[in-house]
Every structure is written in C-alpha cells, then in structure tokens.
Amino acid sequence: MSPATAPPSPGCRLAASTQCLAYEPSHCTEDAAHYALRIEWDSEEGHLKGFRTSPEFKSFFTSVQPHVKDMEEMGHNEVLLADRKPTQPSLEAFSKCSQ
C-alpha cells in the first residue's frame, strides 16, 4: 500500500479526538517485542463516554485490535508530578496524518 493510499495511523485517530490531549508511543530498548502507548485524556469520562463512543474510536480500535490480546496493562492513572525536559527527538513522522 502506498503512503498516499495508506489509512491514517492510530496516532492520527487519537489526534483527531477532542478528548485526547497527548499520546506517547515508546519502545523498550532491552526487549524489541515490547511497546507501550501512554494516552493523556481530558478526563476519564472523556475517554470512556466521549472517545469510546466516537467515530475516531471505531477507527482507532480497528487499527490496534490485533495487539489487544498482548496488552499487559490498561488503566486510568493520575499524574502526581511531571517535569519533562525537551531531550527526546520529535515524533513528527509518527503523528503525520493523511489530509
């Protein structure tokens, strides 16, 4: 499938959601088969009653469904403290969406 005809990435589907404030895919450097995706929602209710009932969710879930069986953890967490310095490379390539 060429990039022009490829479906939007899961990140594009999250970016299209008004409930998703940020998302962060990561890859384990010690275990190449281990990935994590942290999603920051406007609220737990926004995730469960907003995003999960939206057209974006249906499209997002279709793209990640093959990986759901391998999930080790999923839950809603509250950030207690955050201090992030801009040291990591941009994820522009991951988040580019089809027009």
The first five atom37 places (N, CA, C, CB, O) and aatype in JSON, in Angstrom:
{
  "aatype": [12, 15, 14, 0, 16, 0, 14, 14, 15, 14, 7, 4, 1, 10, 0, 0, 15, 16, 5, 4, 10, 0, 18, 6, 14, 15, 8, 4, 16, 6, 3, 0, 0, 8, 18, 0, 10, 1, 9, 6, 17, 3, 15, 6, 6, 7, 8, 10, 11, 7, 13, 1, 16, 15, 14, 6, 13, 11, 15, 13, 13, 16, 15, 19, 5, 14, 8, 19, 11, 3, 12, 6, 6, 12, 7, 8, 2, 6, 19, 10, 10, 0, 3, 1, 11, 14, 16, 5, 14, 15, 10, 6, 0, 13, 15, 11, 4, 15, 5],
  "atom_mask": [
    [1, 1, 1, 1, 1],
    [1, 1, 1, 1, 1],
    [1, 1, 1, 1, 1],
    [1, 1, 1, 1, 1],
    [1, 1, 1, 1, 1],
    [1, 1, 1, 1, 1],
    [1, 1, 1, 1, 1],
    [1, 1, 1, 1, 1],
    [1, 1, 1, 1, 1],
    [1, 1, 1, 1, 1],
    [1, 1, 1, 0, 1],
    [1, 1, 1, 1, 1],
    [1, 1, 1, 1, 1],
    [1, 1, 1, 1, 1],
    [1, 1, 1, 1, 1],
    [1, 1, 1, 1, 1],
    [1, 1, 1, 1, 1],
    [1, 1, 1, 1, 1],
    [1, 1, 1, 1, 1],
    [1, 1, 1, 1, 1],
    [1, 1, 1, 1, 1],
    [1, 1, 1, 1, 1],
    [1, 1, 1, 1, 1],
    [1, 1, 1, 1, 1],
    [1, 1, 1, 1, 1],
    [1, 1, 1, 1, 1],
    [1, 1, 1, 1, 1],
    [1, 1, 1, 1, 1],
    [1, 1, 1, 1, 1],
    [1, 1, 1, 1, 1],
    [1, 1, 1, 1, 1],
    [1, 1, 1, 1, 1],
    [1, 1, 1, 1, 1],
    [1, 1, 1, 1, 1],
    [1, 1, 1, 1, 1],
    [1, 1, 1, 1, 1],
    [1, 1, 1, 1, 1],
    [1, 1, 1, 1, 1],
    [1, 1, 1, 1, 1],
    [1, 1, 1, 1, 1],
    [1, 1, 1, 1, 1],
    [1, 1, 1, 1, 1],
    [1, 1, 1, 1, 1],
    [1, 1, 1, 1, 1],
    [1, 1, 1, 1, 1],
    [1, 1, 1, 0, 1],
    [1, 1, 1, 1, 1],
    [1, 1, 1, 1, 1],
    [1, 1, 1, 1, 1],
    [1, 1, 1, 0, 1],
    [1, 1, 1, 1, 1],
    [1, 1, 1, 1, 1],
    [1, 1, 1, 1, 1],
    [1, 1, 1, 1, 1],
    [1, 1, 1, 1, 1],
    [1, 1, 1, 1, 1],
    [1, 1, 1, 1, 1],
    [1, 1, 1, 1, 1],
    [1, 1, 1, 1, 1],
    [1, 1, 1, 1, 1],
    [1, 1, 1, 1, 1],
    [1, 1, 1, 1, 1],
    [1, 1, 1, 1, 1],
    [1, 1, 1, 1, 1],
    [1, 1, 1, 1, 1],
    [1, 1, 1, 1, 1],
    [1, 1, 1, 1, 1],
    [1, 1, 1, 1, 1],
    [1, 1, 1, 1, 1],
    [1, 1, 1, 1, 1],
    [1, 1, 1, 1, 1],
    [1, 1, 1, 1, 1],
    [1, 1, 1, 1, 1],
    [1, 1, 1, 1, 1],
    [1, 1, 1, 0, 1],
    [1, 1, 1, 1, 1],
    [1, 1, 1, 1, 1],
    [1, 1, 1, 1, 1],
    [1, 1, 1, 1, 1],
    [1, 1, 1, 1, 1],
    [1, 1, 1, 1, 1],
    [1, 1, 1, 1, 1],
    [1, 1, 1, 1, 1],
    [1, 1, 1, 1, 1],
    [1, 1, 1, 1, 1],
    [1, 1, 1, 1, 1],
    [1, 1, 1, 1, 1],
    [1, 1, 1, 1, 1],
    [1, 1, 1, 1, 1],
    [1, 1, 1, 1, 1],
    [1, 1, 1, 1, 1],
    [1, 1, 1, 1, 1],
    [1, 1, 1, 1, 1],
    [1, 1, 1, 1, 1],
    [1, 1, 1, 1, 1],
    [1, 1, 1, 1, 1],
    [1, 1, 1, 1, 1],
    [1, 1, 1, 1, 1],
    [1, 1, 1, 1, 1]
  ],
  "atom_positions": [
    [[0.85, -1.17, 0.0], [0.0, 0.0, 0.0], [0.9, 1.23, 0.0], [-0.97, 0.0, 1.22], [1.81, 1.33, 0.82]],
    [[0.66, 2.15, -0.88], [1.49, 3.35, -0.96], [1.09, 4.32, 0.14], [1.36, 4.02, -2.34], [-0.03, 4.25, 0.65]],
    [[2.0, 5.23, 0.52], [1.66, 6.2, 1.57], [0.44, 7.03, 1.23], [2.84, 7.12, 1.82], [-0.3, 7.42, 2.13]],
    [[0.2, 7.3, -0.04], [-0.95, 8.1, -0.44], [-2.27, 7.38, -0.19], [-0.84, 8.49, -1.9], [-3.29, 8.02, 0.05]],
    [[-2.26, 6.02, -0.25], [-3.49, 5.26, -0.06], [-3.55, 4.57, 1.3], [-3.63, 4.24, -1.15], [-4.55, 3.94, 1.62]],
    [[-2.5, 4.67, 2.07], [-2.47, 4.03, 3.39], [-3.48, 4.7, 4.32], [-1.05, 4.08, 4.01], [-3.66, 5.92, 4.26]],
    [[-4.13, 3.91, 5.17], [-5.07, 4.52, 6.13], [-4.3, 5.35, 7.15], [-5.9, 3.42, 6.85], [-3.11, 5.12, 7.37]],
    [[-4.96, 6.31, 7.77], [-4.28, 7.13, 8.79], [-3.75, 6.26, 9.93], [-5.24, 8.2, 9.35], [-4.35, 5.23, 10.25]],
    [[-2.65, 6.66, 10.53], [-2.07, 5.9, 11.63], [-2.95, 5.99, 12.87], [-0.65, 6.42, 11.94], [-3.81, 6.88, 12.96]],
    [[-2.76, 5.08, 13.84], [-3.51, 5.19, 15.1], [-3.31, 6.56, 15.75], [-3.08, 4.08, 16.06], [-4.23, 7.09, 16.38]],
    [[-2.1, 7.13, 15.6], [-1.85, 8.46, 16.16], [-2.73, 9.52, 15.56], [0.0, 0.0, 0.0], [-3.16, 10.44, 16.26]],
    [[-3.01, 9.42, 14.27], [-3.9, 10.38, 13.61], [-5.3, 10.28, 14.18], [-3.93, 10.13, 12.09], [-5.98, 11.29, 14.36]],
    [[-5.72, 9.07, 14.48], [-7.06, 8.88, 15.04], [-7.14, 9.48, 16.45], [-7.42, 7.38, 15.07], [-8.16, 10.05, 16.83]],
    [[-6.07, 9.35, 17.21], [-6.04, 9.96, 18.53], [-6.0, 11.47, 18.41], [-4.83, 9.46, 19.34], [-6.7, 12.17, 19.14]],
    [[-5.17, 11.99, 17.5], [-5.04, 13.43, 17.32], [-6.37, 14.06, 16.9], [-3.95, 13.75, 16.28], [-6.63, 15.22, 17.21]],
    [[-7.2, 13.31, 16.2], [-8.49, 13.82, 15.76], [-9.5, 13.88, 16.89], [-9.04, 12.95, 14.63], [-10.54, 14.55, 16.77]],
    [[-9.23, 13.22, 17.99], [-10.15, 13.19, 19.12], [-9.99, 14.44, 19.97], [-9.91, 11.93, 19.96], [-8.88, 14.81, 20.34]],
    [[-11.1, 15.08, 20.29], [-11.04, 16.25, 21.17], [-10.74, 15.86, 22.61], [-12.35, 17.04, 21.1], [-10.31, 16.7, 23.4]],
    [[-10.96, 14.59, 22.96], [-10.71, 14.13, 24.33], [-9.24, 13.78, 24.57], [-11.57, 12.94, 24.64], [-8.79, 13.77, 25.71]],
    [[-8.5, 13.49, 23.51], [-7.09, 13.11, 23.64], [-6.23, 14.37, 23.69], [-6.65, 12.19, 22.48], [-6.19, 15.14, 22.73]],
    [[-5.54, 14.57, 24.81], [-4.67, 15.74, 24.96], [-3.26, 15.45, 24.47], [-4.63, 16.18, 26.42], [-2.59, 16.35, 23.96]],
    [[-2.81, 14.2, 24.61], [-1.46, 13.83, 24.19], [-1.38, 12.31, 24.14], [-0.39, 14.42, 25.16], [-2.15, 11.6, 24.79]],
    [[-0.43, 11.82, 23.35], [-0.16, 10.4, 23.32], [1.33, 10.2, 23.13], [-0.97, 9.68, 22.21], [2.02, 11.03, 22.52]],
    [[1.83, 9.08, 23.67], [3.27, 8.85, 23.67], [3.56, 7.37, 23.44], [3.9, 9.32, 25.01], [3.49, 6.57, 24.38]],
    [[3.87, 6.99, 22.22], [4.29, 5.61, 21.98], [5.76, 5.44, 22.38], [4.09, 5.21, 20.49], [6.56, 6.36, 22.18]],
    [[6.1, 4.3, 22.94], [7.5, 4.06, 23.29], [7.84, 2.6, 23.01], [7.77, 4.4, 24.78], [6.97, 1.74, 22.92]],
    [[9.14, 2.36, 22.88], [9.65, 1.04, 22.52], [10.73, 0.67, 23.53], [10.21, 1.03, 21.07], [11.62, 1.47, 23.81]],
    [[10.67, -0.52, 24.07], [11.65, -0.97, 25.04], [12.98, -1.26, 24.35], [11.14, -2.23, 25.78], [13.02, -2.01, 23.38]],
    [[14.04, -0.69, 24.84], [15.35, -0.9, 24.23], [15.96, -2.24, 24.61], [16.3, 0.22, 24.62], [16.85, -2.74, 23.92]],
    [[15.5, -2.84, 25.72], [16.01, -4.15, 26.13], [15.21, -5.31, 25.53], [16.0, -4.25, 27.64], [15.71, -6.43, 25.44]],
    [[13.98, -5.05, 25.13], [13.11, -6.1, 24.59], [12.4, -5.55, 23.36], [12.08, -6.6, 25.66], [11.41, -4.83, 23.48]],
    [[12.9, -5.9, 22.19], [12.39, -5.34, 20.93], [10.92, -5.66, 20.68], [13.21, -5.85, 19.78], [10.28, -5.0, 19.86]],
    [[10.37, -6.64, 21.36], [8.97, -7.01, 21.17], [8.03, -6.25, 22.1], [8.8, -8.5, 21.39], [6.82, -6.45, 22.04]],
    [[8.57, -5.38, 22.95], [7.75, -4.69, 23.95], [7.56, -3.22, 23.59], [8.39, -4.81, 25.34], [8.52, -2.47, 23.42]],
    [[6.29, -2.82, 23.48], [5.93, -1.44, 23.19], [4.96, -0.96, 24.26], [5.31, -1.3, 21.77], [4.3, -1.76, 24.92]],
    [[4.87, 0.34, 24.42], [3.9, 0.94, 25.34], [3.29, 2.17, 24.66], [4.57, 1.32, 26.7], [3.95, 2.85, 23.88]],
    [[2.05, 2.43, 24.98], [1.37, 3.62, 24.49], [0.69, 4.29, 25.67], [0.35, 3.28, 23.36], [-0.23, 3.72, 26.27]],
    [[1.14, 5.48, 26.01], [0.51, 6.27, 27.08], [-0.34, 7.32, 26.41], [1.58, 6.92, 28.04], [0.13, 8.06, 25.54]],
    [[-1.6, 7.4, 26.82], [-2.53, 8.39, 26.26], [-3.02, 9.27, 27.39], [-3.73, 7.69, 25.53], [-3.45, 8.78, 28.43]],
    [[-2.95, 10.58, 27.18], [-3.45, 11.54, 28.16], [-4.81, 12.04, 27.69], [-2.45, 12.73, 28.36], [-4.93, 12.64, 26.63]],
    [[-5.82, 11.78, 28.5], [-7.2, 12.19, 28.18], [-7.57, 13.44, 28.94], [-8.19, 11.05, 28.5], [-6.95, 13.76, 29.96]],
    [[-8.58, 14.15, 28.46], [-9.08, 15.32, 29.19], [-9.68, 14.91, 30.52], [-10.12, 16.08, 28.34], [-9.65, 15.68, 31.48]],
    [[-10.23, 13.71, 30.6], [-10.77, 13.14, 31.84], [-11.08, 11.66, 31.58], [-12.06, 13.92, 32.32], [-11.12, 11.22, 30.43]],
    [[-11.29, 10.92, 32.64], [-11.68, 9.52, 32.49], [-13.03, 9.43, 31.78], [-11.75, 8.81, 33.88], [-13.23, 8.57, 30.92]],
    [[-13.93, 10.32, 32.14], [-15.24, 10.35, 31.49], [-15.1, 10.71, 30.0], [-16.16, 11.36, 32.19], [-15.8, 10.15, 29.16]],
    [[-14.2, 11.65, 29.69], [-13.96, 12.0, 28.29], [-13.48, 10.81, 27.49], [0.0, 0.0, 0.0], [-13.86, 10.65, 26.33]],
    [[-12.65, 9.97, 28.1], [-12.17, 8.77, 27.43], [-13.3, 7.76, 27.24], [-11.03, 8.13, 28.22], [-13.55, 7.29, 26.13]],
    [[-13.98, 7.43, 28.35], [-14.97, 6.35, 28.31], [-16.28, 6.74, 27.63], [-15.26, 5.91, 29.71], [-16.86, 5.92, 26.92]],
    [[-16.75, 7.96, 27.83], [-18.05, 8.35, 27.28], [-17.93, 9.23, 26.04], [-18.85, 9.08, 28.33], [-18.88, 9.34, 25.26]],
    [[-16.76, 9.86, 25.86], [-16.55, 10.7, 24.68], [-15.87, 9.92, 23.57], [0.0, 0.0, 0.0], [-16.48, 9.61, 22.55]],
    [[-14.59, 9.61, 23.78], [-13.81, 8.93, 22.75], [-14.37, 7.56, 22.4], [-12.38, 8.78, 23.21], [-14.49, 7.23, 21.23]],
    [[-14.72, 6.78, 23.4], [-15.17, 5.41, 23.14], [-16.5, 5.34, 22.4], [-15.29, 4.66, 24.43], [-16.86, 4.28, 21.89]],
    [[-17.23, 6.43, 22.33], [-18.49, 6.46, 21.57], [-18.34, 7.24, 20.27], [-19.61, 7.06, 22.43], [-19.34, 7.48, 19.59]],
    [[-17.13, 7.63, 19.93], [-16.89, 8.47, 18.75], [-16.5, 7.65, 17.52], [-15.8, 9.48, 19.05], [-16.09, 6.5, 17.65]],
    [[-16.64, 8.24, 16.34], [-16.17, 7.57, 15.12], [-14.65, 7.34, 15.16], [-16.54, 8.41, 13.88], [-14.16, 6.36, 14.59]],
    [[-13.9, 8.21, 15.82], [-12.45, 8.05, 15.93], [-12.09, 6.77, 16.67], [-11.82, 9.26, 16.64], [-11.12, 6.1, 16.32]],
    [[-12.88, 6.41, 17.7], [-12.59, 5.19, 18.45], [-12.73, 3.96, 17.57], [-13.51, 5.08, 19.66], [-11.86, 3.09, 17.58]],
    [[-13.81, 3.9, 16.82], [-14.03, 2.73, 15.97], [-12.85, 2.53, 15.02], [-15.34, 2.88, 15.16], [-12.36, 1.41, 14.86]],
    [[-12.4, 3.6, 14.42], [-11.27, 3.54, 13.51], [-9.97, 3.2, 14.25], [-11.12, 4.87, 12.77], [-9.18, 2.39, 13.77]],
    [[-9.76, 3.82, 15.42], [-8.58, 3.55, 16.24], [-8.55, 2.09, 16.67], [-8.55, 4.48, 17.48], [-7.52, 1.42, 16.54]],
    [[-9.67, 1.59, 17.18], [-9.7, 0.23, 17.69], [-9.45, -0.79, 16.57], [-11.06, -0.05, 18.35], [-8.77, -1.8, 16.8]],
    [[-9.97, -0.54, 15.4], [-9.71, -1.43, 14.27], [-8.21, -1.54, 14.01], [-10.44, -0.92, 13.01], [-7.72, -2.63, 13.7]],
    [[-7.5, -0.44, 14.14], [-6.06, -0.46, 13.85], [-5.23, -1.11, 14.96], [-5.57, 0.94, 13.61], [-4.15, -1.63, 14.68]],
    [[-5.71, -1.08, 16.19], [-4.92, -1.65, 17.3], [-5.45, -3.01, 17.77], [-4.91, -0.68, 18.46], [-4.81, -3.66, 18.59]],
    [[-6.6, -3.43, 17.28], [-7.23, -4.66, 17.74], [-6.31, -5.89, 17.69], [-8.45, -4.93, 16.92], [-6.35, -6.71, 18.61]],
    [[-5.46, -6.05, 16.65], [-4.59, -7.23, 16.64], [-3.62, -7.28, 17.83], [-3.8, -7.25, 15.36], [-3.1, -8.35, 18.15]],
    [[-3.38, -6.15, 18.49], [-2.43, -6.09, 19.6], [-3.09, -6.16, 20.98], [-1.62, -4.83, 19.49], [-2.4, -6.29, 21.99]],
    [[-4.41, -6.06, 21.02], [-5.12, -6.01, 22.31], [-4.85, -7.26, 23.13], [-6.62, -5.85, 22.08], [-4.69, -7.17, 24.35]],
    [[-4.81, -8.41, 22.5], [-4.59, -9.66, 23.24], [-3.23, -9.69, 23.94], [-4.71, -10.85, 22.3], [-3.05, -10.43, 24.91]],
    [[-2.28, -8.91, 23.45], [-0.93, -8.88, 24.03], [-0.75, -7.8, 25.1], [0.08, -8.67, 22.94], [0.33, -7.68, 25.67]],
    [[-1.8, -7.03, 25.36], [-1.69, -5.94, 26.34], [-1.45, -6.51, 27.73], [-2.95, -5.07, 26.33], [-2.12, -7.44, 28.16]],
    [[-0.49, -5.93, 28.43], [-0.19, -6.36, 29.79], [-0.9, -5.5, 30.82], [1.31, -6.31, 30.03], [-1.16, -5.94, 31.94]],
    [[-1.22, -4.28, 30.45], [-1.81, -3.35, 31.42], [-2.62, -2.29, 30.69], [-0.72, -2.7, 32.29], [-2.22, -1.8, 29.64]],
    [[-3.75, -1.93, 31.27], [-4.52, -0.78, 30.8], [-5.27, -0.24, 32.0], [-5.49, -1.17, 29.62], [-5.92, -1.0, 32.72]],
    [[-5.2, 1.05, 32.21], [-5.9, 1.64, 33.33], [-5.85, 3.15, 33.24], [0.0, 0.0, 0.0], [-5.17, 3.72, 32.38]],
    [[-6.56, 3.78, 34.13], [-6.57, 5.24, 34.21], [-5.7, 5.65, 35.39], [-8.03, 5.81, 34.36], [-5.92, 5.21, 36.52]],
    [[-4.72, 6.47, 35.12], [-3.78, 6.9, 36.15], [-3.82, 8.42, 36.29], [-2.35, 6.43, 35.81], [-4.13, 9.14, 35.35]],
    [[-3.5, 8.88, 37.48], [-3.43, 10.31, 37.75], [-1.97, 10.71, 37.91], [-4.26, 10.69, 39.02], [-1.25, 10.16, 38.75]],
    [[-1.53, 11.67, 37.11], [-0.15, 12.15, 37.21], [-0.02, 12.94, 38.51], [0.25, 13.03, 35.97], [-0.82, 13.84, 38.78]],
    [[0.98, 12.61, 39.3], [1.21, 13.32, 40.56], [2.25, 14.41, 40.41], [1.64, 12.34, 41.63], [2.17, 15.45, 41.07]],
    [[3.23, 14.19, 39.55], [4.3, 15.15, 39.34], [4.91, 14.89, 37.97], [5.37, 15.07, 40.46], [5.12, 13.74, 37.6]],
    [[5.19, 15.95, 37.23], [5.81, 15.78, 35.91], [6.78, 16.93, 35.67], [4.74, 15.72, 34.78], [6.47, 18.1, 35.94]],
    [[7.94, 16.59, 35.17], [8.94, 17.57, 34.78], [9.68, 16.97, 33.6], [9.92, 17.93, 35.97], [10.5, 16.07, 33.76]],
    [[9.39, 17.47, 32.43], [9.98, 16.89, 31.23], [10.82, 17.92, 30.5], [8.89, 16.35, 30.3], [10.35, 19.01, 30.18]],
    [[12.05, 17.56, 30.25], [12.95, 18.42, 29.5], [12.92, 18.01, 28.03], [14.4, 18.34, 30.07], [12.76, 16.82, 27.74]],
    [[13.05, 18.94, 27.11], [12.98, 18.61, 25.68], [14.26, 17.96, 25.17], [12.69, 19.87, 24.87], [15.05, 18.59, 24.46]],
    [[14.47, 16.68, 25.53], [15.69, 15.98, 25.12], [15.43, 14.87, 24.12], [16.38, 15.41, 26.33], [16.38, 14.37, 23.51]],
    [[14.19, 14.48, 23.92], [13.89, 13.38, 23.02], [13.59, 13.91, 21.62], [12.71, 12.55, 23.56], [13.07, 15.02, 21.47]],
    [[13.91, 13.11, 20.59], [13.61, 13.55, 19.23], [12.1, 13.66, 19.0], [14.22, 12.58, 18.21], [11.31, 12.97, 19.65]],
    [[11.73, 14.52, 18.1], [10.32, 14.71, 17.76], [9.74, 13.46, 17.13], [10.16, 15.9, 16.82], [10.44, 12.7, 16.47]],
    [[8.46, 13.25, 17.34], [7.77, 12.12, 16.75], [6.93, 12.57, 15.56], [6.9, 11.42, 17.79], [5.86, 12.03, 15.32]],
    [[7.42, 13.58, 14.82], [6.66, 14.1, 13.7], [6.26, 13.02, 12.71], [7.44, 15.16, 13.01], [5.13, 13.0, 12.23]],
    [[7.18, 12.11, 12.41], [6.87, 11.06, 11.43], [5.74, 10.17, 11.92], [8.11, 10.21, 11.16], [4.92, 9.72, 11.11]],
    [[5.67, 9.92, 13.22], [4.62, 9.08, 13.77], [3.27, 9.77, 13.68], [4.94, 8.7, 15.21], [2.26, 9.12, 13.43]],
    [[3.25, 11.07, 13.9], [1.98, 11.76, 14.02], [1.5, 12.42, 12.73], [2.08, 12.78, 15.07], [0.44, 13.05, 12.74]],
    [[2.24, 12.29, 11.62], [1.77, 12.88, 10.37], [0.5, 12.16, 9.94], [2.86, 12.79, 9.25], [0.44, 10.94, 9.89]],
    [[-0.51, 12.94, 9.64], [-1.81, 12.39, 9.27], [-2.12, 12.68, 7.82], [-2.92, 12.95, 10.17], [-1.69, 13.69, 7.26]],
    [[-2.88, 11.77, 7.22], [-3.32, 11.98, 5.85], [-4.31, 13.14, 5.83], [-3.95, 10.7, 5.26], [-5.11, 13.31, 6.75]],
    [[-4.25, 13.89, 4.79], [-5.16, 15.03, 4.64], [-6.48, 14.58, 4.06], [-4.53, 16.11, 3.75], [-7.38, 15.4, 3.85]]
  ]
}
